[in-house]
Structures are given as C-alpha cells and as structure tokens.
Amino acid sequence: MKTHAQAVVIGGGVIGCSILYHLAKLGWSDVILLERDELTSGSTWHAAANIHGLHDSTNISRLQHYTMTLYKELEEETGQSCGVFQPGSLYLAQTEAREHQLRLQEAKARRYGMNFHEVSRDEAERLHPLVDYDGIRCIMYEPDGGNVDPSGVTNAYAVGARQRGAEIHRFTPVTGTEQQPDGSWIVRTEKGDIRTPWVVNAAGLWGREVARMAGLELPLLPTEHQYFVTETIPQIAAMDRRLPSVADRDGEYYLRQEGKGLLVGAYEKDVRFWAEDGTPQGFGHELFADDLERIEENMMRAIDRVPAVGEAGIKRVINGPMIWSPDSNVLFGPAPELTGYFCCNGIIPGFSQNGGMGKLAAEWMVEGEPSLDMFAWDMARFGTWAGKDFTKARVGDQYAHRFKIHFPNEERAAGRPVRTRPGYAMQKDMGAQFGLNYGWEHPLWFAAEGEPDHETYGFDRQNWWEPVGREARMLRDGAGIIDISNFAKYVARGAGAEGWLNAVFANRMPRLVGRSCLTPLIGKRGGVAGDFTVTKLAEEEFWIIGSGMAERFHQRFFKAVPLPEGATFESRTEGVCGFNVAGPQSRALLQRLTNAPLANLDFPFMRSARIAVAGIDVLAIRVSFTGDLGWELHCAEADQVALYSALIEAGREFGAGPVGSRALMSLRIEKGYGSWGREYSPEYWPQESGLARLIKMDKEFLNKAAFEAVADNPPREIMVLMEVDAETADASGGEPVFLPDGTPVGQVSSGAYGYHVGKSLALGYVKAAHAAPGTELHVAVLGQPHGARILNGAPFDPDGTRLRG
C-alpha cells in the first residue's frame, strides 16, 4: 500500500466510490479508497436504489439529472453493468398543493431541458395499467426514472477509478486520522499509514465514528427503514415490458417493479431510531427483524392505489439502517474548522445523487470550489448547536414526513427552540411567530389581536399574508423595529486589522473612523461568496456584519488569509444583539431616547457612532436593509430586553411597533436589494449581481486572480427586478422565467408582495440578451405562466431620497 496520496477516501459504498472516480476523472490519479469490509457493506447493498431527477431545489435537480445520465456512460466506459432500468416514473397528485409542486417541477424541467411532463389519465393507464387513478388531479411522467443495481453501480465506479490509476483497499479499517503541523493528515490503518493533504469521510453508517477521529461531531442519526417485494404478479409476468415506478407521495409510499412482482417501501410515522450512541464496528450485511405492522397504514394506501399489491404474497422484507442529517440533506464539503477534511455524510436518495456528489466533491478539492452553489448541502449550515436532542427530533420529523411537501417559507417545529435571545419570551408574548436561522429563533411576524396565532403553509398566499402587510405598511408609513440579532457580527482589532480586512474583502476598507462600506467577498471562481458591511469604529478597530446563516461557511474564507501578528478577529454574534429602527419617523422615534444628534448633517447615511439610547450603550450605524431611513443599533446581549422595551414604548407615539423578517423580505425587494444565499452566490459574477462597482482592482484581495479572469467577460445573466401579474400567490424563489414564446431565460431568486407599492415582485437572473427594462416575460408561479415585466429601477424610493434624507 502506498504511503502518500493526493486524497484518501474512507468508505467503500456508492458515495465513496463515486468521489474516488470523479477525483481520478479530474486528474488526481494518486488517490486511495479504504474500506473496512467489502465494497457496499453499509447501507448501499440493501438500498431500493430508485432514481429520479426532480427535486424542489433547482441545483439538486440538476445534480440528480447528471447522476441519472451518467449511468449509461459509466457502463460504456467500464464494461461493468449498473443494472439500469429506466421504464419511467409516474408522479401522482391527490391534492391541490401536490399539483402545484409537480407543475412547478415541470416548469423547472423545461427550464433545464429535463424530460418531465404531464400525461393524461388514458396515457397513464397505458403506461401502468395496475394503478387505480381515481381521485388523482394531475399525473406527471419522467421517462428516465427507474432504478439501478446498487452493487453494479458501486463496482462500476470502482472499475472506472482503478482504470484511471486510483487504488482501492478492502478489509482495511481506518484506526485513526491525525492532522500534522503542516496541515496534512496521517491516515492510520493496520496495513500501514498514508500521508495525504485530503481526508474524505464517506463512511456512511460510520460517518460519526470516523469524524470523531478528527475531533468532529456530525449531526447524524440512523433509523430503520423497510420495504418489501411481492411474489410474482400474473399481470406483470404476462407483460413484455417493464412498468414505470409510481411516486404517490400523498399516499406516503413508493412503488416499483422488482422482477415479476412489485417493491413497496414506506416512511412510517412510528420511527425506529438505531445505534443512537454509535454504529457497531462489526455491523455489515445484517438486517433487522421484519416489522410490517409498523408500515401497515402505508401498505393499505398502496393496496388501494394498486390493488395487485394486496393480491400477491410477500416474497421478502428488507429492514435495514439509513443514516440521516437533521434536514435529510447530505452533510457536504470541507469542515470549516479543519484543513483538508472533506465530509460527505447522511445521504438518503444516494442512487439519485451519488454522481452529482462525486462531481462536486472532486471540483471542490481539485479546483477549490464547486461549480454550483450548494449551500443546501453544505455541512456549514449546521453548527455545534445542532446537538443530539435537536438531531434526534429533526431526524424523526424528517423520516415521518419524508414525502410531505416542503412549502416555501415553511418552518418546522421539531427540536426547537435551540438558541434563543433574552428577548425571546417578550417577543413570544407580543405574538411573534418564529423562524429558525442557524439555530437562532427569530421573529417572522407578529400576530396582533384578532390575527392568526399560528402559521399555515402552502404555495399560495397564507394566513400570515395580511399581518405581514400590516407590518410593512406600518414601517413605510411611520416606523418599525426589526430584530436583527441573527446577523453575523465580527470585530477585527490591532495594528494589522485594516490590512488584513483589505486582503480579505474586495472593496477598500473605510479609512476614517465612523465610516462604513459595503463589500463583496470573492469566491474561487470569481463569483460572490458573501456580502458584508464593514464599519471603522476606531483607528485599529472594525465592525463587520454578514449573513447569519453563513457564519460557519464564511470561516473558510477568513481562514484563507493569515492574520498578521498583533491583529485579532472574533465573532460577536452570540454576545451582541441588534435592532433596525427604520421608516420615515425612525429619526423622531430615536430622538426621544437619545441626546445624540441624528440630523442628516450630524449623522449621514453610512456613518456610525457609539451613542446612548434609553441609557444603553449601542453602536449605531445609519443603514437599513429596508431601503428606508433607518439605523441599526447593536447592544450587549444583556441589554436586549431593556433596549427593545424602550424602543417599543417610544414607538407608540408614532404608531410604530415590531416588524418581522417576512415584512423585511417584502421591503428589501421593493427596493431591489439582493441578499446572500439568494441573489448573491458564488455562481454569479459581481458584474451580474450589480456588485462590480464595489471591487477595487488597485489592491490585492482574496481570489482577486479569479475575478480578474472573469472581470471582462460580458454578463451571462443579469439580476433584475420584475413585476409579476399574480393575484393569489407570489414568487418565492426557484420559479423559472420564460419568454412569452416559452423560451427559458432565467429564474427567480427571491419573491414577495410589495405591500407599499401594491405589486407582486420578484428578483431573479435573466439571460443578458433579455434583461432590458420593459421586457415582457412569464414567471412560473405555481408552475403556471404569469405575465411579468422587468422594471427600470426599484418601485420604492428609486433615487434614495428617503434612505439618505
């Protein structure tokens, strides 16, 4: 066995083998995979191995489509059969909400050239005559859907990787991973040690144990999962073709042909957790005892829909373990706290996603960044706050509601609250409905007397639409108080702090005390990895504000530039709270509580000062994400309740009150402001996002060369603000955008109703050739074409008169 390698992959399931194959395909031939037993010895071998392309996340759909089309290429390249059956998949909608979901996915398929379309009942009956289609509102067909052979796929990747020079060592358990002073790793095995710059944890059911060798705790938990295969069904035996699979997610089961019978699997409400304290080392090809009574309700729904299931005997039952993350998405990417440690853990639809995962993992390690923005998969979306209790509650909820629709803006209650601020109880008493942001509870909206005391969810306007409108109008007409404590906050200090910040960020840091700037952070491919506000507090002290949900994600970038001696950089997110007081009466409101002069000449836009508000020391910054006149006030966490109480009390005179983040979404979109994770993304260049003006090319900054390589490229797509002709639903993000003739030209990144301007609005990216103001478009709200047009500037305060007044 070699003693050195470019990367060592731990785990010989389908994911580990895919990563090994894709690393070799990208040119890293000196790579090794270590497997403690035989290949496919974990959860791979007993998987149902269904494949499908469509997902609510557009980028995940693109990766699943890549995976499905890869299998045939892999067979041709390696000569190893993947056991691919692609008779298609039928997707059934029993409810209006499911119909909305499927129609939106069909629109996305048209946008990306995927094969997914509606079929009539007559056509569906021809495709799958065993299904009873009574009560079905809508039927979609995916001709490429089907299933593969788990062992065949895994071995095809292994053959392909070996052909490119990679090594695979079976029966070679890893006994330790130790990071060295130079950042490299020593991977220890009983057969010898390997030194490598990259360790890849693809250990499946043993992902937690492998991570602990490196000092990492991953939020993962296994459950039992059952499916069964029927005896031969005469109607199937008499056919000369294979039946398509059936996705009846409202029925909470999945069904496909297996041999001459049917395979039926279920995610039942009565979840069974397994190996909560650790997966046994010796576990391999074992299964759990059958317990079909647990999935009886799901089975009965399957029998109602496909009566042949109930008429056939059961040939075999598979009850095996799967390992889940708290949101059922993979924990993916380099661990931000470590150098050269890559995770790919907690994969559920592994045979739909393994190719895409392998491709992106290889891009990330070889090229420094994946080609798609995959924050939905990034392990950095969870922090240490995602402990055992939270993970168990969320995994249980995800399993039991595996086929439940994830609606736009939906907030699930399982495992919460995890992190709260001192003002949480006060806000709850004020009627706050809370959302989760990187573990923190934060107010989405406030229910006034007579308004709903809970949220409903759907693709169209819900019960919170009117209360959110009340808050937005209140702020625009007078003032509002928004809790911004969940923003990420940092302090940089010392003689080298300014130079370090200039070396990290693309804009030039403020030179004068009290000044602020907006600055992009540039990614490895020249895109926008983040956007920040930086304020100079003193000669050697800076205050930095960024996206709260991206705090762990951004650690990777901050670590990439060594801190000079004498400089410090630390997070203040936990110890500091904040409020944005905004609206035309915000100055008058604050002036009731402070002696500091707030007039425009004394306190202009993008300036800051340490002042006292209601006797409380705060850092005040004249900036507002609402696009209106306003100040951010940052205070010690211990002072949050006192400051909030004073602001609420003083606001009564001006008709002002609390405002949640749902209204903030509406307000920022009225102003055309982008937001990280939606408009600002590593996928988009600054000249496409409208941020190029903030980049100073006469200084060095992180990934400057990457931006230089694309700086002169014409924009591929341009961020635009659209008015949408919508009356019962608003765009929320991900909706495709078409020309009126059906040509796909872009997609929505954020959407909301603009209550002050009386328009349904959407921010999004449109191909540059079609991005001119006034261009008529169709936006697929609810999956159906809604007329839209590109606006020439923000409908609210386009000249910034109120913002700077």
Secondary structure as the mmCIF struct_conf table of DSSP 4:
data_model
#
loop_
_struct_conf.conf_type_id
_struct_conf.id
_struct_conf.beg_label_comp_id
_struct_conf.beg_label_asym_id
_struct_conf.beg_label_seq_id
_struct_conf.end_label_comp_id
_struct_conf.end_label_asym_id
_struct_conf.end_label_seq_id
BEND BEND1 THR A 3 THR A 3
STRN STRN1 HIS A 4 HIS A 4
BEND BEND2 GLN A 6 GLN A 6
STRN STRN2 ALA A 7 ILE A 10
BEND BEND3 GLY A 13 GLY A 13
HELX_RH_AL_P HELX_RH_AL_P1 VAL A 14 LYS A 25
TURN_TY1_P TURN_TY1_P1 LEU A 26 GLY A 27
BEND BEND4 ASP A 30 ASP A 30
STRN STRN3 VAL A 31 LEU A 34
BEND BEND5 ARG A 36 GLU A 38
TURN_TY1_P TURN_TY1_P2 LEU A 39 HIS A 46
STRN STRN4 ASN A 50 ILE A 51
BEND BEND6 ASP A 56 SER A 57
HELX_RH_AL_P HELX_RH_AL_P2 THR A 58 THR A 78
STRN STRN5 PHE A 85 PHE A 85
STRN STRN6 SER A 89 ALA A 93
BEND BEND7 THR A 95 THR A 95
HELX_RH_AL_P HELX_RH_AL_P3 GLU A 96 TYR A 112
TURN_TY1_P TURN_TY1_P3 GLY A 113 GLY A 113
STRN STRN7 HIS A 117 GLU A 118
HELX_RH_AL_P HELX_RH_AL_P4 ARG A 121 LEU A 127
TURN_TY1_P TURN_TY1_P4 PRO A 129 LEU A 130
TURN_TY1_P TURN_TY1_P5 ASP A 134 GLY A 135
STRN STRN8 CYS A 138 GLU A 142
TURN_TY1_P TURN_TY1_P6 PRO A 143 ASP A 144
STRN STRN9 GLY A 146 ASN A 147
HELX_RH_AL_P HELX_RH_AL_P5 PRO A 150 GLN A 163
TURN_TY1_P TURN_TY1_P7 ARG A 164 GLY A 165
STRN STRN10 GLU A 167 HIS A 169
BEND BEND8 ARG A 170 PHE A 171
STRN STRN11 VAL A 174 GLN A 179
TURN_TY1_P TURN_TY1_P8 PRO A 181 ASP A 182
BEND BEND9 GLY A 183 GLY A 183
STRN STRN12 TRP A 185 THR A 189
TURN_TY1_P TURN_TY1_P9 GLU A 190 LYS A 191
STRN STRN13 GLY A 192 THR A 196
BEND BEND10 PRO A 197 PRO A 197
STRN STRN14 VAL A 199 ASN A 201
HELX_RH_3T_P HELX_RH_3T_P1 GLY A 204 TRP A 206
HELX_RH_AL_P HELX_RH_AL_P6 GLY A 207 MET A 213
TURN_TY1_P TURN_TY1_P10 ALA A 214 GLY A 215
STRN STRN15 LEU A 221 THR A 230
HELX_RH_AL_P HELX_RH_AL_P7 PRO A 234 ALA A 237
TURN_TY1_P TURN_TY1_P11 ALA A 238 ALA A 238
BEND BEND11 ASP A 240 ARG A 241
HELX_LH_PP_P HELX_LH_PP_P1 ARG A 242 PRO A 244
STRN STRN16 SER A 245 ASP A 248
HELX_RH_3T_P HELX_RH_3T_P2 ARG A 249 GLY A 251
TURN_TY1_P TURN_TY1_P12 GLU A 252 GLU A 252
STRN STRN17 TYR A 253 GLU A 258
TURN_TY1_P TURN_TY1_P13 GLY A 259 LYS A 260
STRN STRN18 GLY A 261 ALA A 266
BEND BEND12 LYS A 269 ASP A 270
STRN STRN19 PHE A 273 PHE A 273
TURN_TY1_P TURN_TY1_P14 GLU A 276 ASP A 277
TURN_TY1_P TURN_TY1_P15 GLN A 281 GLY A 282
BEND BEND13 GLY A 284 HIS A 285
HELX_LH_PP_P HELX_LH_PP_P2 PHE A 288 ASP A 290
HELX_RH_3T_P HELX_RH_3T_P3 LEU A 292 ILE A 295
HELX_RH_AL_P HELX_RH_AL_P8 GLU A 296 ARG A 305
BEND BEND14 VAL A 306 VAL A 306
TURN_TY1_P TURN_TY1_P16 PRO A 307 PRO A 307
HELX_RH_AL_P HELX_RH_AL_P9 ALA A 308 GLU A 311
BEND BEND15 ALA A 312 ALA A 312
HELX_LH_PP_P HELX_LH_PP_P3 GLY A 313 GLY A 313
STRN STRN20 ILE A 314 TRP A 324
TURN_TY1_P TURN_TY1_P17 PRO A 326 ASP A 327
BEND BEND16 SER A 328 ASN A 329
STRN STRN21 LEU A 331 PRO A 334
TURN_TY1_P TURN_TY1_P18 PRO A 336 GLU A 337
BEND BEND17 LEU A 338 GLY A 340
STRN STRN22 TYR A 341 ASN A 345
BEND BEND18 ILE A 348 PRO A 349
HELX_RH_AL_P HELX_RH_AL_P10 GLY A 350 GLU A 367
BEND BEND19 GLY A 368 GLU A 369
BEND BEND20 SER A 371 LEU A 372
TURN_TY1_P TURN_TY1_P19 PHE A 375 TRP A 377
STRN STRN23 ASP A 378 ASP A 378
HELX_RH_3T_P HELX_RH_3T_P4 MET A 379 ARG A 381
TURN_TY1_P TURN_TY1_P20 THR A 384 TRP A 385
BEND BEND21 ALA A 386 ALA A 386
HELX_RH_AL_P HELX_RH_AL_P11 LYS A 388 ALA A 400
TURN_TY1_P TURN_TY1_P21 HIS A 401 PHE A 403
BEND BEND22 LYS A 404 LYS A 404
TURN_TY1_P TURN_TY1_P22 PRO A 408 ASN A 409
TURN_TY1_P TURN_TY1_P23 ALA A 414 GLY A 415
BEND BEND23 VAL A 418 VAL A 418
STRN STRN24 ARG A 419 ARG A 419
TURN_TY1_P TURN_TY1_P24 PRO A 422 GLY A 423
HELX_RH_AL_P HELX_RH_AL_P12 TYR A 424 ASP A 429
TURN_TY1_P TURN_TY1_P25 MET A 430 GLY A 431
STRN STRN25 ALA A 432 ASN A 437
TURN_TY1_P TURN_TY1_P26 TYR A 438 GLY A 439
STRN STRN26 TRP A 440 PHE A 446
TURN_TY1_P TURN_TY1_P27 GLU A 449 GLY A 450
BEND BEND24 GLU A 451 GLU A 451
BEND BEND25 ASP A 453 HIS A 454
BEND BEND26 PHE A 459 ASP A 460
TURN_TY1_P TURN_TY1_P28 ASN A 463 TRP A 464
HELX_RH_AL_P HELX_RH_AL_P13 TRP A 465 ASP A 477
TURN_TY1_P TURN_TY1_P29 GLY A 478 GLY A 478
STRN STRN27 GLY A 480 ASP A 483
TURN_TY1_P TURN_TY1_P30 SER A 485 ASN A 486
BEND BEND27 PHE A 487 PHE A 487
STRN STRN28 ALA A 488 ARG A 493
BEND BEND28 GLY A 494 GLY A 494
TURN_TY1_P TURN_TY1_P31 ALA A 495 GLY A 496
HELX_RH_AL_P HELX_RH_AL_P14 ALA A 497 VAL A 504
BEND BEND29 PHE A 505 ASN A 507
HELX_LH_PP_P HELX_LH_PP_P4 ARG A 508 PRO A 510
BEND BEND30 LEU A 512 LEU A 512
TURN_TY1_P TURN_TY1_P32 VAL A 513 GLY A 514
STRN STRN29 ARG A 515 ARG A 515
STRN STRN30 SER A 516 ILE A 522
TURN_TY1_P TURN_TY1_P33 LYS A 524 ARG A 525
BEND BEND31 GLY A 526 GLY A 527
STRN STRN31 VAL A 528 ALA A 538
TURN_TY1_P TURN_TY1_P34 GLU A 539 GLU A 540
STRN STRN32 GLU A 541 GLY A 546
BEND BEND32 GLY A 548 GLY A 548
TURN_TY1_P TURN_TY1_P35 MET A 549 ALA A 550
HELX_RH_AL_P HELX_RH_AL_P15 GLU A 551 LYS A 559
TURN_TY1_P TURN_TY1_P36 ALA A 560 ALA A 560
BEND BEND33 VAL A 561 VAL A 561
HELX_LH_PP_P HELX_LH_PP_P5 PRO A 562 PRO A 564
TURN_TY1_P TURN_TY1_P37 GLU A 565 GLY A 566
STRN STRN33 THR A 568 SER A 571
TURN_TY1_P TURN_TY1_P38 THR A 573 GLY A 575
STRN STRN34 VAL A 576 ALA A 582
BEND BEND34 GLY A 583 GLY A 583
TURN_TY1_P TURN_TY1_P39 PRO A 584 GLN A 585
HELX_RH_AL_P HELX_RH_AL_P16 SER A 586 GLN A 591
TURN_TY1_P TURN_TY1_P40 ARG A 592 LEU A 593
BEND BEND35 ALA A 596 ALA A 596
BEND BEND36 ALA A 599 ALA A 599
TURN_TY1_P TURN_TY1_P41 ASN A 600 ASP A 602
BEND BEND37 PHE A 603 PHE A 603
TURN_TY1_P TURN_TY1_P42 PHE A 605 MET A 606
STRN STRN35 ARG A 607 ARG A 607
STRN STRN36 SER A 608 VAL A 613
TURN_TY1_P TURN_TY1_P43 ALA A 614 GLY A 615
STRN STRN37 ILE A 616 ILE A 621
TURN_TY1_P TURN_TY1_P44 PHE A 625 THR A 626
BEND BEND38 GLY A 627 LEU A 629
STRN STRN38 GLY A 630 ALA A 636
HELX_RH_3T_P HELX_RH_3T_P5 GLU A 637 ASP A 639
HELX_RH_AL_P HELX_RH_AL_P17 GLN A 640 GLY A 651
HELX_RH_3T_P HELX_RH_3T_P6 ARG A 652 PHE A 654
TURN_TY1_P TURN_TY1_P45 GLY A 655 GLY A 655
STRN STRN39 GLY A 657 VAL A 659
HELX_RH_AL_P HELX_RH_AL_P18 SER A 661 LYS A 671
TURN_TY1_P TURN_TY1_P46 GLY A 672 GLY A 672
STRN STRN40 TRP A 676 TRP A 676
TURN_TY1_P TURN_TY1_P47 GLY A 677 GLU A 679
STRN STRN41 TYR A 680 TYR A 680
TURN_TY1_P TURN_TY1_P48 PRO A 682 GLU A 683
BEND BEND39 TYR A 684 TYR A 684
HELX_RH_AL_P HELX_RH_AL_P19 PRO A 686 SER A 689
TURN_TY1_P TURN_TY1_P49 GLY A 690 GLY A 690
HELX_RH_3T_P HELX_RH_3T_P7 ALA A 692 LEU A 694
TURN_TY1_P TURN_TY1_P50 MET A 697 ASP A 698
BEND BEND40 LYS A 699 LYS A 699
TURN_TY1_P TURN_TY1_P51 LEU A 702 ASN A 703
HELX_RH_AL_P HELX_RH_AL_P20 LYS A 704 ALA A 711
TURN_TY1_P TURN_TY1_P52 ASP A 712 ASP A 712
BEND BEND41 ASN A 713 ASN A 713
HELX_LH_PP_P HELX_LH_PP_P6 PRO A 714 PRO A 715
BEND BEND42 ARG A 716 ARG A 716
STRN STRN42 GLU A 717 VAL A 724
BEND BEND43 GLU A 727 THR A 728
BEND BEND44 GLY A 733 GLY A 733
STRN STRN43 PRO A 736 PHE A 738
TURN_TY1_P TURN_TY1_P53 PRO A 740 ASP A 741
BEND BEND45 GLY A 742 GLY A 742
STRN STRN44 PRO A 744 GLY A 754
TURN_TY1_P TURN_TY1_P54 TYR A 755 GLY A 758
STRN STRN45 LYS A 759 LYS A 767
HELX_RH_3T_P HELX_RH_3T_P8 ALA A 768 HIS A 770
BEND BEND46 ALA A 772 ALA A 772
TURN_TY1_P TURN_TY1_P55 PRO A 773 GLY A 774
STRN STRN46 GLU A 776 VAL A 781
TURN_TY1_P TURN_TY1_P56 LEU A 782 GLY A 783
STRN STRN47 GLN A 784 ILE A 790
BEND BEND47 ASN A 792 GLY A 793
BEND BEND48 PRO A 795 PHE A 796
TURN_TY1_P TURN_TY1_P57 PRO A 798 ASP A 799
HELX_RH_AL_P HELX_RH_AL_P21 THR A 801 ARG A 804
#
